[in-house]
Amino acid sequence: MTTLIRFLNDKSAATAVEYGLLAALISIGMLVGLGSFSDALLAVFQTITNAIIGAGPV
């Protein structure tokens, strides 16, 4: 019985859950941000590729 009472009074698990939720929210935010950033970066690389192909042999 005392083990159950100690478990119910332990607040460290709540802190771990909060940190887990915070990490999940940060990860979701990064994935959304990197998704839009990757499209812009892909366009830059495509422009560079087209410029190199268009230059032809020197």
HELIX and SHEET records of a PDB file:
HELIX    1   1 THR A    2  ASN A    9  1                                   8    
HELIX    2   2 SER A   12  ALA A   55  1                                  44    
END                                                                             
